[in-house]
């Protein structure tokens, strides 16, 4: 069998394995969704609770589309199913890429996956329990007299999902920082040096992914900055505790000096004299 045929068979086997991993991930999400579907309305009510609690007496959400009362709770339930099945989905992805990694990279995989899932869920919880009540209370508190607050349920879910993604990804910053340092992509000194630029970028990201009010922007930017600092501390601790791998390159002494031209001439004369002394050498 030719090498081209072997490469083609290997590529096809990888595609088949990738398909199987994707099918398992999708099936897990579908199974969790089917189990949660009877409580779809309750899950949506739980998501809408922070906004309803901030509304004045008699405030409520509205549905401006005919199918919204059905599809919006289904959309929220699908998100909940994805979050619950996320560890299994990430495990399938890890099982696919792990055979092609080095041993030290494999040791990083499981802690990175576990900490990534936990921090993502913590970020969503922070948005739900801390950010939503403060932001909704501040926005509704500025509502002019005579204006009735009645938000569309579809737009509210889109807003909530955007905030969940923004805060969930923000809480992944320590994982990203530690991973880059352990893989040697960037040094801790460089991370400390670019701190002012990170702070500016944190407020820019807060302005992009949050509503146009300074309160929600600050509540995203400050955790992003704090988590960046936490990532530097963890990376510094991990770098000190991990043993340094030996290198195959010889260590050059600090007092090494190159030979001068005169020393080089003497060395060449010595080698030539030794060659003449050897038996069978040319006169």
C-alpha positions in Angstrom: 0.0 0.0 0.0 1.4 3.4 -1.0 2.0 6.2 1.5 -0.6 8.3 -0.2 -3.2 5.6 0.3 -2.2 5.3 4.0 -2.5 9.0 4.5 -5.9 9.0 2.8 -7.2 6.1 5.0 -5.9 7.9 8.1 -7.7 11.2 7.1 -10.9 9.3 6.5 -10.7 7.5 9.8 -10.2 10.9 11.6 -13.3 12.3 9.8 -15.3 9.3 10.9 -14.1 9.7 14.5 -14.9 13.4 14.4 -18.4 12.6 13.1 -19.0 10.1 15.9 -17.8 12.6 18.5 -20.2 15.3 17.1 -23.1 12.9 17.0 -22.5 11.9 20.6 -22.4 15.5 21.7 -25.6 16.4 19.8 -27.3 13.4 21.2 -26.4 14.4 24.7 -27.8 17.9 24.2 -31.0 16.5 22.7 -31.5 14.0 25.5 -31.1 16.7 28.2 -33.4 19.0 26.2 -36.1 16.3 26.0 -35.8 15.7 29.8 -36.1 19.5 30.5 -38.9 20.2 27.9 -41.8 19.6 30.3 -40.4 22.4 32.5 -39.7 24.8 29.6 -42.1 27.5 30.9 -40.7 27.3 34.4 -37.1 27.6 33.1 -38.1 30.7 31.1 -39.9 32.2 34.2 -36.7 31.6 36.2 -34.7 33.5 33.5 -37.2 36.4 33.5 -37.3 36.7 37.3 -34.6 39.4 37.6 -36.4 41.7 35.1 -39.9 41.1 36.6 -38.6 41.8 40.1 -37.2 45.2 39.0 -40.4 46.2 37.2 -43.0 48.4 39.0 -46.2 46.8 40.3 -48.2 45.5 37.4 -45.3 45.4 35.0 -45.1 42.4 32.7 -43.4 41.1 29.5 -45.1 40.9 26.2 -45.0 38.7 23.1 -45.1 40.7 19.8 -44.9 37.6 17.6 -47.5 34.8 17.3 -45.0 32.0 17.8 -42.9 33.7 20.5 -44.8 32.2 23.5 -43.8 28.8 22.3 -40.4 29.2 20.7 -38.8 31.6 23.3 -39.2 29.1 26.2 -37.9 26.3 23.9 -34.9 28.5 23.1 -34.1 29.0 26.8 -34.5 25.3 27.5 -32.1 24.5 24.7 -29.5 26.8 26.2 -30.0 25.2 29.6 -29.5 21.7 28.0 -26.3 22.9 26.3 -24.9 24.2 29.6 -25.8 20.9 31.4 -24.3 18.8 28.6 -21.2 21.1 28.2 -18.8 18.8 30.3 -19.7 15.8 28.1 -19.3 17.9 24.9 -15.9 19.2 25.9 -14.9 15.6 26.9 -15.7 14.4 23.4 -13.6 17.2 21.9 -10.7 16.4 24.2 -10.9 12.7 23.4 -10.6 13.6 19.7 -7.5 15.8 20.0 -5.7 14.1 22.9 -4.0 11.3 20.8 -2.2 13.9 18.8 -0.8 15.9 21.8 2.5 15.6 23.7 2.5 14.1 27.2 2.9 17.5 29.0 0.0 18.9 26.9 -2.2 16.0 27.9 -1.5 16.8 31.6 -2.9 20.3 31.0 -6.1 19.1 29.3 -8.3 17.8 32.1 -7.6 20.7 34.5 -8.2 23.2 31.7 -11.5 21.6 30.8 -12.8 21.3 34.4 -11.7 24.9 35.3 -13.1 26.3 32.0 -16.5 24.7 32.6 -16.7 25.8 36.2 -15.6 29.4 35.4 -18.0 29.7 32.5 -20.9 28.7 34.8 -19.7 31.0 37.5 -19.6 33.9 35.0 -23.2 33.2 34.0 -24.3 33.0 37.6 -22.5 36.3 38.3 -24.5 37.9 35.5 -27.8 36.5 36.7 -27.5 37.1 40.4 -25.3 40.3 40.5 -25.5 42.1 37.2 -29.1 41.7 36.2 -30.8 43.0 39.4 -28.5 46.1 39.5 -28.7 46.9 35.8 -32.5 46.3 35.5 -33.1 48.3 38.7 -31.0 51.2 37.4 -32.6 51.2 33.9 -36.2 51.0 35.2 -35.5 53.6 37.9 -34.7 56.1 35.1 -38.0 55.4 33.3 -39.9 58.7 32.8 -43.3 59.2 34.4 -46.1 58.0 32.3 -44.0 55.3 30.5 -45.1 51.7 31.0 -42.3 49.2 30.9 -43.3 46.2 28.7 -40.3 44.4 27.2 -40.7 41.8 24.4 -39.8 38.3 25.6 -37.8 37.5 22.5 -35.6 40.7 22.8 -35.2 40.0 26.5 -33.9 36.5 25.9 -31.5 37.7 23.2 -30.2 40.3 25.7 -29.9 37.7 28.5 -28.0 35.2 26.2 -25.6 37.9 25.1 -24.9 38.9 28.7 -24.4 35.2 29.6 -21.9 34.7 26.8 -20.1 37.9 27.6 -19.6 37.1 31.3 -19.1 33.4 30.8 -16.2 34.1 28.3 -14.9 36.9 30.6 -14.5 34.4 33.4 -12.3 32.2 31.2 -9.5 34.8 31.3 -7.5 33.1 34.0 -7.6 29.8 32.1 -6.4 31.5 28.9 -3.6 33.4 30.8 -2.3 30.2 32.6 -2.5 28.2 29.3 -0.5 30.8 27.4 2.2 30.9 30.0 2.5 27.1 30.4 2.8 26.7 26.6 5.5 29.3 26.5 3.5 31.7 24.2 4.0 34.7 26.5 6.0 35.4 29.7 4.7 36.6 33.0 6.8 39.7 32.7 5.2 40.5 29.4 1.7 40.0 30.9 2.6 42.5 33.7 4.0 44.9 31.2 0.8 45.1 29.0 -1.5 45.5 32.1 -2.4 49.1 31.1 -3.5 48.0 27.7 -5.5 45.2 29.1 -7.4 47.6 31.4 -8.3 49.8 28.4 -9.4 46.8 26.4 -11.5 45.6 29.3 -13.6 48.8 29.2 -13.8 48.6 25.4 -15.1 45.1 25.6 -17.6 46.1 28.3 -18.8 48.9 26.0 -19.3 46.5 23.1 -21.0 43.5 24.8 -23.2 45.3 27.4 -26.0 47.8 27.1 -25.0 51.5 26.6 -24.8 52.4 30.2 -21.7 52.9 32.3 -22.9 50.7 35.1 -23.1 47.4 33.1 -19.9 48.3 31.2 -18.1 48.7 34.5 -19.5 45.5 36.0 -18.0 43.6 33.0 -14.7 45.5 32.8 -13.7 45.3 36.4 -14.2 41.5 36.7 -12.2 41.1 33.4 -9.3 43.1 34.9 -9.5 41.3 38.3 -9.5 37.9 36.5 -6.6 38.9 34.4 -4.6 39.7 37.6 -5.8 36.4 39.1 -4.5 34.6 36.0 -1.1 36.1 36.4 -0.9 35.1 40.1 -2.0 31.5 39.3 0.5 31.3 36.3 3.3 32.6 38.6 2.5 30.0 41.2 2.2 27.1 38.6 5.5 28.2 37.0 7.3 28.0 40.3 5.8 24.7 41.4 6.4 22.9 38.1 9.8 21.3 37.6 11.8 22.6 34.6 12.3 20.0 31.9 15.9 19.2 31.0 17.1 20.4 27.6 19.2 18.4 25.3 21.5 21.4 24.3 24.8 21.6 26.2 25.2 24.4 28.6 27.9 26.9 27.5 30.2 28.2 30.3 29.9 31.9 31.0 33.7 32.4 30.7 33.9 31.0 27.1 36.0 33.1 24.7 36.7 32.5 21.0 40.2 31.6 19.9 42.4 34.3 18.5 44.0 34.1 15.0 47.4 33.2 16.5 45.9 30.4 18.6 44.0 29.1 15.6 47.2 29.0 13.6 49.0 27.0 16.4 46.1 24.6 16.6 46.1 24.0 12.9 49.9 23.4 12.9 49.5 20.9 15.8 46.8 18.9 13.9 48.9 18.9 10.8 52.0 17.6 12.7 49.9 14.8 14.3 48.6 13.7 10.9 52.2 13.5 9.5 53.2 11.2 12.4 50.5 8.7 11.7 51.6 5.6 9.8 50.6 5.6 6.1 50.2 9.4 6.0 51.6 11.3 3.0 55.1 12.8 3.5 
